[in-house]
Amino acid sequence: MSQLPPTLLRTRQAISRGVDPRKPASGFAKVRHGSYLPQQEWDDAGEDRRYEMYVRATVESIRLPAPLAHESAAVLLGLPVIGGWPSVTHVVEEAGSGGRRSAHVLRHGTRYPPDVVLVDGIAVTSAARTVVDLARTRSFASGLASADHALRHGLVTAAELAGEVERLTGTRGIQRARAVVEHADGRAESAGESLSRAQMITLAVPLPVLQEDFFDEDGFIGRTDFWWPELSLCGEFDGFVKFGRELVVSDQDAREALWKEKRREDRLRRLGHGVGRWTWDEAYRLEPLARLLASFGLVPGSDRRRY
């Protein structure tokens, strides 16, 4: 987890400080019943951070005896997902006690007790178990994004993921999880790159080399997300703009970033390489991406995978 824990306040804590957070003008946002956060902190948070706040507030309110699991473990471990966060907190319990759902908590029963780690004193399933559970229950692309990230940041090893898959043999979705672990690669630098590669795997197009460095007579040009040497083709996923890894925060920054990108692409093309780009919207939709990749010379195969 890269950020500090949120500054959650229970109703009674806020009132003891002279503020009633339930009032609209209090300057607090409601995370869930009985838990509040400074309004500005809530307004500045993205969807993953807001779900993290909700999970932490649920843990504080209910004092859950079971470890967090699935997306709720993932958000505390800093694992990304593709397709949005749930509206409940997930925990795992012994088989026979799971499957029950309340307004805020979904309990999963398992015959395979997970390894557990602590994040800020909160018990969560281990990174390996969390990745495999996500891969079993979410889409192939989302599972691959979680696995790639965990490998890249040293949260797991490939052997640990493979071992967890074998441990959960026979559980629902394990074949999809096995495919995720088979294809997981820590060289992927973003969830968007993982999504793109998942779609390529599904489409059965030739798979690229990841994170290839390029140089010309003036020195280092940059590192491409994808590289197909047989086609002399570079592929770039635009999360907004990523090649020189610029963070675009204003129109001026956007213009400067695009100008730098054009210069890099010009240098690549002078080396005789093609450059193909696509966005989040294009990566999400399989058929449009298939047509786009085909225009670059990457023709989908007839044996598309179904994970």
ZIMOMO-V20594 format. One record per residue. N is the residue number from 1. RES is the residue in three letters. PHI is phi in whole degrees, 0 to 359 (none if undefined). Layout:
BEGIN
n->{N | N}
res->{RES | RES}
phi->{PHI | PHI}
END
This chain:
BEGIN
n->{1 | 2 | 3 | 4 | 5 | 6 | 7 | 8 | 9 | 10 | 11 | 12 | 13 | 14 | 15 | 16 | 17 | 18 | 19 | 20 | 21 | 22 | 23 | 24 | 25 | 26 | 27 | 28 | 29 | 30 | 31 | 32 | 33 | 34 | 35 | 36 | 37 | 38 | 39 | 40 | 41 | 42 | 43 | 44 | 45 | 46 | 47 | 48 | 49 | 50 | 51 | 52 | 53 | 54 | 55 | 56 | 57 | 58 | 59 | 60 | 61 | 62 | 63 | 64 | 65 | 66 | 67 | 68 | 69 | 70 | 71 | 72 | 73 | 74 | 75 | 76 | 77 | 78 | 79 | 80 | 81 | 82 | 83 | 84 | 85 | 86 | 87 | 88 | 89 | 90 | 91 | 92 | 93 | 94 | 95 | 96 | 97 | 98 | 99 | 100 | 101 | 102 | 103 | 104 | 105 | 106 | 107 | 108 | 109 | 110 | 111 | 112 | 113 | 114 | 115 | 116 | 117 | 118 | 119 | 120 | 121 | 122 | 123 | 124 | 125 | 126 | 127 | 128 | 129 | 130 | 131 | 132 | 133 | 134 | 135 | 136 | 137 | 138 | 139 | 140 | 141 | 142 | 143 | 144 | 145 | 146 | 147 | 148 | 149 | 150 | 151 | 152 | 153 | 154 | 155 | 156 | 157 | 158 | 159 | 160 | 161 | 162 | 163 | 164 | 165 | 166 | 167 | 168 | 169 | 170 | 171 | 172 | 173 | 174 | 175 | 176 | 177 | 178 | 179 | 180 | 181 | 182 | 183 | 184 | 185 | 186 | 187 | 188 | 189 | 190 | 191 | 192 | 193 | 194 | 195 | 196 | 197 | 198 | 199 | 200 | 201 | 202 | 203 | 204 | 205 | 206 | 207 | 208 | 209 | 210 | 211 | 212 | 213 | 214 | 215 | 216 | 217 | 218 | 219 | 220 | 221 | 222 | 223 | 224 | 225 | 226 | 227 | 228 | 229 | 230 | 231 | 232 | 233 | 234 | 235 | 236 | 237 | 238 | 239 | 240 | 241 | 242 | 243 | 244 | 245 | 246 | 247 | 248 | 249 | 250 | 251 | 252 | 253 | 254 | 255 | 256 | 257 | 258 | 259 | 260 | 261 | 262 | 263 | 264 | 265 | 266 | 267 | 268 | 269 | 270 | 271 | 272 | 273 | 274 | 275 | 276 | 277 | 278 | 279 | 280 | 281 | 282 | 283 | 284 | 285 | 286 | 287 | 288 | 289 | 290 | 291 | 292 | 293 | 294 | 295 | 296 | 297 | 298 | 299 | 300 | 301 | 302 | 303 | 304 | 305 | 306 | 307}
res->{MET | SER | GLN | LEU | PRO | PRO | THR | LEU | LEU | ARG | THR | ARG | GLN | ALA | ILE | SER | ARG | GLY | VAL | ASP | PRO | ARG | LYS | PRO | ALA | SER | GLY | PHE | ALA | LYS | VAL | ARG | HIS | GLY | SER | TYR | LEU | PRO | GLN | GLN | GLU | TRP | ASP | ASP | ALA | GLY | GLU | ASP | ARG | ARG | TYR | GLU | MET | TYR | VAL | ARG | ALA | THR | VAL | GLU | SER | ILE | ARG | LEU | PRO | ALA | PRO | LEU | ALA | HIS | GLU | SER | ALA | ALA | VAL | LEU | LEU | GLY | LEU | PRO | VAL | ILE | GLY | GLY | TRP | PRO | SER | VAL | THR | HIS | VAL | VAL | GLU | GLU | ALA | GLY | SER | GLY | GLY | ARG | ARG | SER | ALA | HIS | VAL | LEU | ARG | HIS | GLY | THR | ARG | TYR | PRO | PRO | ASP | VAL | VAL | LEU | VAL | ASP | GLY | ILE | ALA | VAL | THR | SER | ALA | ALA | ARG | THR | VAL | VAL | ASP | LEU | ALA | ARG | THR | ARG | SER | PHE | ALA | SER | GLY | LEU | ALA | SER | ALA | ASP | HIS | ALA | LEU | ARG | HIS | GLY | LEU | VAL | THR | ALA | ALA | GLU | LEU | ALA | GLY | GLU | VAL | GLU | ARG | LEU | THR | GLY | THR | ARG | GLY | ILE | GLN | ARG | ALA | ARG | ALA | VAL | VAL | GLU | HIS | ALA | ASP | GLY | ARG | ALA | GLU | SER | ALA | GLY | GLU | SER | LEU | SER | ARG | ALA | GLN | MET | ILE | THR | LEU | ALA | VAL | PRO | LEU | PRO | VAL | LEU | GLN | GLU | ASP | PHE | PHE | ASP | GLU | ASP | GLY | PHE | ILE | GLY | ARG | THR | ASP | PHE | TRP | TRP | PRO | GLU | LEU | SER | LEU | CYS | GLY | GLU | PHE | ASP | GLY | PHE | VAL | LYS | PHE | GLY | ARG | GLU | LEU | VAL | VAL | SER | ASP | GLN | ASP | ALA | ARG | GLU | ALA | LEU | TRP | LYS | GLU | LYS | ARG | ARG | GLU | ASP | ARG | LEU | ARG | ARG | LEU | GLY | HIS | GLY | VAL | GLY | ARG | TRP | THR | TRP | ASP | GLU | ALA | TYR | ARG | LEU | GLU | PRO | LEU | ALA | ARG | LEU | LEU | ALA | SER | PHE | GLY | LEU | VAL | PRO | GLY | SER | ASP | ARG | ARG | ARG | TYR}
phi->{none | 268 | 255 | 290 | 302 | 293 | 270 | 287 | 233 | 283 | 306 | 294 | 295 | 295 | 296 | 295 | 264 | 89 | 233 | 261 | 291 | 284 | 278 | 305 | 267 | 286 | 87 | 241 | 251 | 277 | 273 | 199 | 305 | 89 | 231 | 225 | 217 | 309 | 305 | 295 | 295 | 293 | 297 | 278 | 276 | 275 | 297 | 293 | 294 | 294 | 293 | 302 | 300 | 298 | 297 | 298 | 295 | 295 | 300 | 294 | 282 | 258 | 56 | 298 | 278 | 258 | 289 | 296 | 216 | 51 | 297 | 290 | 290 | 301 | 292 | 282 | 279 | 84 | 276 | 280 | 229 | 243 | 110 | 97 | 266 | 285 | 252 | 228 | 262 | 261 | 228 | 239 | 224 | 298 | 306 | 101 | 249 | 266 | 87 | 275 | 226 | 247 | 297 | 237 | 228 | 245 | 259 | 257 | 274 | 216 | 269 | 239 | 305 | 277 | 291 | 234 | 234 | 253 | 238 | 53 | 81 | 259 | 284 | 224 | 296 | 303 | 301 | 297 | 294 | 298 | 300 | 292 | 298 | 296 | 294 | 286 | 248 | 250 | 292 | 303 | 296 | 295 | 299 | 293 | 298 | 295 | 293 | 303 | 298 | 298 | 291 | 298 | 263 | 70 | 284 | 215 | 248 | 299 | 295 | 295 | 295 | 298 | 295 | 292 | 298 | 296 | 298 | 261 | 307 | 98 | 277 | 299 | 79 | 291 | 293 | 295 | 298 | 298 | 293 | 300 | 296 | 298 | 262 | 299 | 212 | 289 | 283 | 297 | 255 | 202 | 297 | 295 | 292 | 295 | 302 | 301 | 292 | 300 | 293 | 297 | 297 | 299 | 282 | 61 | 273 | 304 | 276 | 271 | 280 | 263 | 55 | 270 | 272 | 233 | 224 | 227 | 295 | 268 | 115 | 290 | 269 | 164 | 241 | 270 | 297 | 226 | 215 | 250 | 299 | 293 | 252 | 51 | 238 | 260 | 239 | 228 | 267 | 267 | 289 | 224 | 226 | 218 | 201 | 270 | 65 | 290 | 262 | 268 | 236 | 205 | 300 | 296 | 299 | 297 | 297 | 294 | 296 | 296 | 296 | 295 | 298 | 297 | 297 | 296 | 296 | 301 | 294 | 296 | 293 | 293 | 279 | 93 | 260 | 276 | 225 | 245 | 230 | 208 | 245 | 305 | 300 | 290 | 292 | 294 | 261 | 297 | 292 | 301 | 294 | 300 | 293 | 295 | 297 | 298 | 292 | 271 | 100 | 259 | 272 | 300 | 278 | 275 | 258 | 299 | 277 | 234 | 252}
END
